[in-house]
C-alpha cells in the first residue's frame, strides 16, 4: 500500500464533506492560551491529559496557526492547522493514513497533495496525527492494543481539537468534523466511524483496499509492463481523448494476448472482471479490452459482453 495515499481532488472532497448551514464562529483573540484538558462525553480515558508544546503562526503553504501536541502517558502526537478567524467556517478535515505515520506528514506537500492548504481555503482547520506512533503498528506479539492506531488516537485528537478551536475562535458552537483516507486509510476511516459516536459527522474512504488486489491487480500490471513496455506510447495514443482508438501494433503473440485480455481463462490472467490490461471476460473467451486492436485481431465488444 502507498503510505502517502493521495487525497481526493479538492472539488470531490468539497462536494462530499461540506454541508450547508455552517456559520462562522465568533472571533476570539488568536494569542490566547490553549485550553486545559476536559473530559468530553464518551471521551477515552487513555487520552485524558492532552498537552500543547508548539503554538505559532506560519505562512506556508498559507497563513495559519499551527498547534502541535500530544497526550501524556502515550506516544500519540497531533498537528492542528487553524485558518485565520476570517476564513474559518466551523468545520475540520482529518486525514487518516494507511498505517501510522508522522503527524507532520502533510507539511511541505504541494499541488493536489496539499491537504493543509485545501482545508484552509475550504474554511476548515486540518488535523493529522501519528496514530499512536511507531508502536501503534501493533504487530502480532508486540502486546500493543490495536484499537489505539485503528481509531482511538485519531478520535482523541479530533475531540480535543474542538476544545482548542472553540477557545481560539470563541463561541460554544461545536465544529463539524470530517475524516478521509485512502487505501489502508480507507479501511481505518471506515473502522473509525463505525467504532465511535459523535466524533465525525461524515467520512470519505476512497480507493478501498482489497484482499484480491495483489494477485488480481498488481501482478497483472507487472505482467503488462514486462510485455508492453515498448508499446506504452501507442497504447496511450489509442486510448487518449482524440486518440486513434485503433491499432496498437504488437510484434509478438504474447503482447496480443495481454492487450486483448490475457490468456483467456487459463488461470493466470483470464476469468477476472476487475478490468485493466491483461483481464479476460468472466468465461475466459472474450477480451475486456477489445477497444485496443492489436494487428487487427481484437474487435470492439458490444455492451452485452460487459453485462
C-alpha positions in Angstrom: 0.0 0.0 0.0 1.1 3.5 -0.6 1.9 5.2 2.7 1.2 8.5 1.2 -2.1 7.7 -0.5 -3.4 10.7 -2.4 -6.1 12.9 -1.1 -9.2 13.3 -3.3 -9.3 16.2 -5.6 -10.5 19.4 -3.9 -13.8 19.5 -5.8 -14.7 16.0 -4.8 -14.0 16.5 -1.2 -15.8 19.7 -1.0 -18.9 18.2 -2.6 -18.9 15.3 -0.1 -17.6 17.0 3.1 -19.1 20.4 3.2 -22.7 20.7 4.3 -24.9 23.8 4.3 -25.6 25.9 7.3 -22.1 26.1 8.8 -21.9 29.6 10.2 -18.6 31.1 11.1 -17.8 31.1 14.8 -17.4 34.3 16.7 -13.8 35.7 16.8 -11.5 35.3 19.8 -8.0 36.6 20.5 -5.6 34.5 18.4 -2.9 34.9 21.1 -5.0 33.3 23.9 -3.6 30.2 25.6 -4.8 26.8 24.6 -7.5 25.2 26.8 -6.7 22.7 29.5 -7.9 19.2 29.2 -11.6 18.5 29.7 -13.3 15.1 29.6 -15.9 15.2 26.8 -18.9 12.8 26.6 -17.7 9.3 25.6 -14.1 10.5 25.8 -11.3 7.9 26.0 -9.7 7.8 29.5 -6.3 6.8 27.9 -6.2 10.3 26.3 -7.5 12.5 29.1 -4.3 14.5 29.5 -3.6 16.4 26.3 -0.8 19.0 26.1 0.4 21.6 23.6 4.2 22.2 23.0 4.0 24.4 19.9 1.6 27.2 19.2 2.6 29.6 16.5 1.6 31.4 13.3 3.0 30.1 10.0 2.8 31.4 6.4 3.3 28.3 4.4 1.5 26.9 2.5 -0.7 29.9 3.5 -1.3 31.8 6.7 -2.4 29.5 9.5 -2.0 28.9 13.2 0.0 25.7 13.9 -0.6 23.8 17.1 1.4 20.6 17.9 1.0 18.4 21.0 0.1 15.0 22.3 -1.3 13.1 25.2 0.6 12.4 28.3 1.4 8.8 29.0 1.1 7.9 25.3 3.2 8.1 22.2 0.3 9.8 20.3 1.1 13.2 18.8 -1.1 15.6 16.8 -0.8 18.6 14.5 -3.7 21.1 14.1 -3.7 23.8 11.4 -6.1 26.6 12.1 -7.1 29.2 9.4 -7.3 32.9 10.4 -10.6 33.7 12.0 -11.9 35.5 8.9 -11.5 32.3 6.9 -12.9 29.8 9.5 -16.3 28.3 8.6 -16.8 26.0 11.6 -15.5 22.6 10.5 -12.4 20.5 10.2 -10.9 17.9 7.9 -8.8 15.0 9.3 -6.5 12.8 7.1 -6.2 9.2 8.1 -3.1 7.5 6.7 -2.9 3.9 5.5 -0.6 3.0 8.5 0.6 5.1 11.5 2.7 7.9 10.1 4.1 11.2 11.1 1.7 13.9 12.5 3.7 16.3 10.3 3.3 14.2 7.1 1.4 16.9 5.2 3.9 19.7 5.8 5.6 20.8 2.7 3.2 19.0 0.4 2.2 20.9 -2.8 -0.4 20.7 -5.5 -3.1 18.1 -5.1 -1.2 16.7 -2.2 -1.5 19.9 -0.2 -4.1 18.9 2.3 -3.3 21.8 4.7 -3.9 24.4 2.0 -7.0 22.6 0.8 -8.5 22.6 4.3 -7.7 26.3 4.9 -9.2 27.5 1.6 -12.3 25.4 2.4 -12.8 27.3 5.7 -11.7 24.3 7.7 -8.9 23.5 10.1 -6.8 20.4 9.4 -5.9 17.5 11.7 -3.2 14.9 11.4 -1.9 12.5 14.0 0.8 9.9 14.2 -2.0 7.5 15.2 -0.1 6.2 18.3 3.4 6.4 17.0 5.7 3.7 15.6 4.4 1.3 18.3 0.9 1.8 17.0 1.5 -0.7 14.3 0.5 -3.3 16.9 2.2 -6.3 15.1 1.4 -9.7 16.5 3.4 -10.4 19.6 4.0 -6.8 20.5 1.3 -6.6 23.1 0.1 -3.2 21.7 -3.6 -2.6 21.8 -4.5 -2.4 18.0 -7.5 -0.1 18.7 -5.2 2.8 19.5 -3.9 3.1 15.9 -7.1 1.8 14.4 -9.2 4.7 15.7 -8.7 5.8 19.3 -5.7 8.1 18.8 -7.5 9.9 15.8 -10.7 10.2 17.8 -9.0 11.6 20.8 -7.2 14.3 18.7 -10.5 15.2 16.9 -12.3 15.6 20.3 -9.6 17.7 21.7 -9.3 19.8 18.6 -12.9 21.0 19.1 -11.9 22.5 22.5 -8.9 24.2 21.0 -11.0 25.6 18.1 -13.7 26.9 20.4 -11.1 28.5 22.6 -9.3 30.1 19.6 -12.4 31.3 17.7 -14.8 31.9 20.6 -18.4 30.9 20.9 -19.6 27.5 22.0 -20.7 26.1 18.7 -19.4 22.6 18.0 -17.2 22.3 14.9 -18.4 19.8 12.3 -15.7 17.2 11.6 -14.9 15.1 8.5 -12.3 12.3 8.1 -10.9 10.9 4.9 -8.3 8.3 3.9 -7.3 6.1 1.0 -6.1 2.5 0.5 -5.4 1.1 4.0 -6.5 4.5 5.3 -9.9 3.8 3.8 -10.3 0.8 6.0 -9.2 2.7 9.0 -11.6 5.6 8.2 -14.5 3.2 7.9 -13.4 1.4 11.2 -13.1 4.8 12.9 -16.6 6.0 12.2 -18.1 2.5 13.0 -16.4 2.4 16.4 -17.1 5.9 17.7 -20.1 8.1 18.4 -20.2 11.9 17.9 -16.6 12.3 16.7 -17.0 12.7 13.0 -20.0 14.0 11.1 -19.0 12.3 7.9 -16.2 10.4 6.3 -14.8 9.8 2.8 -13.0 6.4 2.4 -11.6 6.1 -1.1 -9.6 3.6 -3.1 -10.5 0.9 -0.6 -8.0 -1.9 -0.5 -9.0 -5.5 -1.3 -7.5 -8.9 -0.3 -7.5 -9.6 -4.1 -5.5 -6.5 -5.0 -2.1 -8.2 -5.1 -3.0 -11.3 -7.1 -5.6 -9.7 -9.4 -4.3 -6.2 -9.9 -0.6 -5.7 -9.2 0.6 -9.0 -10.7 -1.3 -8.3 -13.9 0.1 -4.8 -14.0 3.7 -6.1 -13.7 3.0 -8.7 -16.4 1.7 -6.0 -18.7 4.6 -3.7 -18.0 7.0 -6.6 -18.8 5.4 -7.4 -22.1 4.2 -4.0 -23.3 7.0 -1.8 -22.0 7.9 -0.6 -25.5 4.3 -0.1 -26.6 3.0 2.3 -24.0 3.1 5.4 -26.3 0.9 3.6 -28.8 -1.5 2.4 -26.1 -1.8 6.0 -24.7 -2.4 7.3 -28.2 -5.1 4.7 -28.8 -7.0 5.5 -25.5 -6.4 9.2 -25.1 -9.2 11.7 -25.9 -8.9 12.4 -29.6 -6.6 9.4 -30.0 -6.7 6.8 -32.8 -8.9 4.3 -30.9 -7.5 1.8 -33.3 -4.4 -0.3 -33.8 -1.8 -1.0 -31.2 0.8 -2.9 -33.1 2.1 -5.9 -31.1 5.1 -7.7 -32.6 4.6 -10.9 -30.5 1.7 -13.2 -29.8 2.2 -12.6 -26.1 1.6 -8.9 -26.3 -1.5 -9.6 -28.4 -2.8 -11.8 -25.6 -2.0 -9.3 -22.9 -3.8 -6.4 -24.6 -6.7 -8.5 -25.8 -7.5 -10.0 -22.5 -4.9 -12.3 -21.0 -4.7 -16.0 -21.6 -8.4 -16.5 -21.9 -9.2 -18.2 -18.6 -6.1 -20.4 -18.2 -6.0 -19.5 -14.5 -3.3 -16.8 -14.8 -4.9 -13.6 -16.0 -8.2 -14.5 -17.6 -11.5 -15.0 -15.9 -11.5 -11.8 -13.9 -13.9 -8.9 -14.2 -12.0 -6.3 -12.4 -10.8 -4.5 -15.5 -7.3 -3.5 -16.6 -4.7 -4.7 -19.0 -4.5 -8.5 -19.1 -8.0 -9.4 -18.0 -10.3 -11.6 -19.9 -14.1 -11.9 -19.6 -15.8 -14.0 -17.0 -16.0 -17.0 -19.2 -12.4 -16.6 -20.4 -13.5 -16.3 -24.0 -14.0 -12.5 -24.8 -11.4 -9.8 -24.2 -12.5 -6.9 -22.0 -10.1 -4.6 -23.8 -11.3 -5.2 -27.2 -11.2 -1.4 -27.9 -7.4 -2.0 -28.3 -7.0 -3.6 -31.7 -3.7 -5.4 -32.0 -2.8 -6.3 -35.6 -6.5 -6.2 -36.4 -7.2 -9.2 -34.1 -9.5 -7.9 -31.3 -12.8 -6.3 -32.4 -14.6 -3.9 -30.2 -17.0 -5.8 -28.0 -20.6 -4.8 -27.8 -22.2 -3.7 -24.5 -23.7 -7.1 -23.8 -20.3 -8.5 -23.0 -20.0 -6.2 -20.0 -23.4 -7.1 -18.6 
